[in-house]
Amino acid sequence: MSSPAERPQPLLLTFFGGYLLGRGVHVATSAVIDVLDRVGVSEHATRSTLSRMARRDLLRRVRRGRKVYLGLTPRSREVLHDGEVRIWRTEAVHDGWDGTWTLLSFTLPDSWQRQRHELRSRLLWAGFGPLQGGLWIAPSPVDFTVIGAGLEAAAHVKVFAARALPPTDVDALVRDAWDLDAIAGRYQGFLDRWSDPRRRPELPDALAAQLVLQTEWLQVIRRDPRLPAQHLPPGWPAEPAWRLFRALYAELDPRAREAVAALDVIPDEEAGRS
């Protein structure tokens, strides 16, 4: 895994999602800079990333005297809520699968490189894998009206619920559509890094440790489509990695929350009216 300092935006999204989402507050820019400094992100990198996020309507700035405070926007709340569901309301392995696939196809003009990239990025996040050409599958019901909201390419997409019939080899289909070794390797890498205290990153306090832990965990699970358990190889490492993440998060949480409570915040008046 790359070091935390190399990826300020995921760290910032984790910070805002973990400690601001649902609280109805804005946090001082200086406080955000201080928290990111604890995990090795420079002030320049943090300020640059915050500016980009504000331009993309992921953050709202409010000035109070000489201080600038940062709050969430409707768009960022939606993004962060999705991440919260992935982390806290989704099981590690997809048990009880009824055999239904979501089948999605699209054909886009050759000149639509940006639109194709945006569509594929959202499909990957939603758990789809490429079967062939413009044909993608996901191992669970997917509401494309949600993941396709605002996409120019959405009008070119067709979606079906489907079941595999003989002579389809579903195990082979899964191996073709997803890189199982890469998915398992990310879980195993998380286990190797965080199960041994000697290999964990050296961080100054519980807030910094929890922030890095949760950011790395989200980077692992966001690329896991949660395939049906019966089509996964033996010894699949998602469940032990999931248990480790939850145990470490709970261990760090009381001290991390104390640090968050001391941050400079003001009420988010927009959130209060929404």
N, C-alpha and C positions, 0 to 999 in steps of 0.2 A: 504494500500500500504506500501511496505517497504520503509525505509528512503533512500535518495539518496546515502548515504555513503555505503550502502550495495550492490550497483550495479554499480561499476565504468565503466564497459565496455559499457552498454547502454548510460551512460552519455558521455563517450568519443566518441562513434559513433555519438551521437547527436551533440556534439561540432564540430567534423570534418565535418559532413554533413551540419550543419547549417551555419558554418562560414568559412570553407575552400573549400568545393566543388564548383568548377567552378571558383575559384579565381586564381589558378595557383601559389600557394605559399606553402612553408614549414614553420611551426611554431616552435619556440624554445621549447624544452622539458621543460625548466624552466617556460615558459609562460603557458603551459598546466597544469603543476603541480600547479601553482598559481590559475588558474581558477577552477580546481577540489577542491582545498583547500577551496575555497569560498563556496562550497556546502557540505563540511564536509568529503571529501575523503582524507585520509592520503597520504603523499608523497610516502610511501612504497607501498600502494595499487595501486596508480596511476602508479608508475614505473613498478610494477609487471605486471599490466594489459597491459601497453604499450609494454612490452617485449613479452608477449603472442601474442598480436596483430601483432607485427612485425614478429614473427615466423610463423604466419598463413597467411603471405603475405597481411595483411590489412594495414600495414604502412611501409614506406620507410624511413630509417635514413640517414641523410647527416651531415657530420661534417664540421664545419667552425671554424678553430682555436680550442678554448677550448669548443665551444658550439656544441651541437647536435640539429639538426632540424628534424622535422617529417613531412612527406608528404604522400599523398595518392598513392595507387597503382591502376593499372587497376581493380583488383578484388574489392578493397574497393570502388572505384568510382561506380562500378556496384551496389554493395550493397546499398550504400548511395543514389544513384539515385533512386532506387526502393523505399526507405523510403521517399524521397522527393515527389515522385509521390503519395504515400499513403497519405501524409500529405496535400499537396497543390493542387493536381489535381484530387482528388477523392471525390465525393459527400458523404454526411453522410449516405444517404439511397438510395438503388437501386430502382429507379423509372423506369417506362417504360419497364419492363421486358417482353420479348416475349415468355417466357415459355420454353426456351431451357436450358437444363442442360449439363454440361460436366460430362461424366461418365468415371471413371477410375478404372481399375482392375489390380491387381498384385498378383503373387504367388512367394514367395522367399524361398530358402532353410532354414530349421530351424536354421542352424548355422549362418545365416546372420543377427545377431542381430544389429550390427553397421549399416549395409546398410539399414535395415528396419527402424531404428531410423532416419537416415538421410533423407530417402524418406518421412516418415511421417511428419517430421519437415517442409520440403519444401511444402508438400501438405497443411498443416495447414496454413502456411504463405500465400499460394496462394488462400486460401478461401475454400478449400475442407473440407468436413465432412465425417466421416466414416458411411457408410450405413449398411454394414454387412461384416464381414470377411475382405477380401482384396478388397472390393468394396467401392469406395469413389465417392462423387458427389460434384459439385460446381455449383452455380446458375448463371454462366456466361461463355462465351467462355474463355478457358484457353489454351495457347500455351505451351504444356508440353515440347517441345524442349528447351524452355528457362529455365523453372524451373528445368528440369531434366539434364541440362548441367553438365557434369562431374560426374554424379552419376553412380556408378557401377550397381545399380538396374534398371537403365533406360531401359535396354534391356529387362527387364521382365515386362514392363508396357504396357497395351493396353488402348487406349483412344477413346471415342466415343462422338458424340453429340447426345443427346436423349431428348425425350419429355415424360412426364408422361401421361399415358392413364388410363381411368376408368378400375377397381374400385379404383385406387390409391388415397389415401387421402394425398394430398400434405402437408397440415398443419401438419398432424401426421408425415409425412416423415421428415419435417424440424425439428420437435421436437425431433425425434429420432437421427438425425445426428448431431444436435448442441444443446448445453446447453444454451437455450435462457435466462434462469434466470441468469446464470453466465455472459453472454455477457452484458445484461442490467445492472447487478450489477456493472460491471466495469465502464460503462458510468455514472451510478448514483453516484458511489464513486468519480469519477472525478468531477462531478457537486457539490457534497457535500463539497469536499475539497477546490475547487477553487472559488466557487461562494460567499462564505462567507469570507471576509478578515480576520476574526478572526481565521479561521481554516487553512489558507494557511501557508506553511512552512515559518519560519523566515529566511530570506536570506539577505546577506549584500548589494546587489546591483542589478541593472536591468539585468545584464548579468547572474548572478547566478540564478535569478528568472526565466528568460526566458529559460535557459538551463534545469532547473528542470521541468518547465511547459511542454516543448516540449518533453522531455524524457518520462514523465508520459503519455502524450497524445499518443505518438507512441506505448507505451506498451499496451494502451487500444485498439487502432485501429488495431494493428497487429494481434489481435485475434478475429477480427470481419470479418466474411465472406461477409458482406454486402448483406444480404438476401433480396429477393424481398419484397417490402413494403407491398404488399397485403397478405403476409404470416407472418407478424410480429404482435405481440400483440398490442392492443391499448396503447397509451401513451409511445411508444418506445423512450428512452431518447437520442438516438444518435444525433438527430438534435439540441436540445438545448445545448448538450455538445460541439458539433462542433462549434456552434456560440460563446459559451463562450471562447473556446480555441482561436479562431481567434481574438476576441476582446481583450483578455488579451495579446496575442502575439503582436498585433499592438500597444497596449499601452506601452509595454516595449521596443519595437524595437529601437526607436531612441537612447535611452540611452545605450542599449546593443550594438548597432553598434558602438557607440563612444568608448566603452571599447574595442571592437574587433579591431578597427582601431589602437589602441595604443599597440597592441601585437607585439612582436618581430618576424618578418617574413622575409624570403628571397624568391626570385623567384624560382619556381619549374621548372628547366630547362627541365626535362623529360616531364612535362605536356605541356610545350611550344612547344615541338617537336612532340607531339602526335596529 
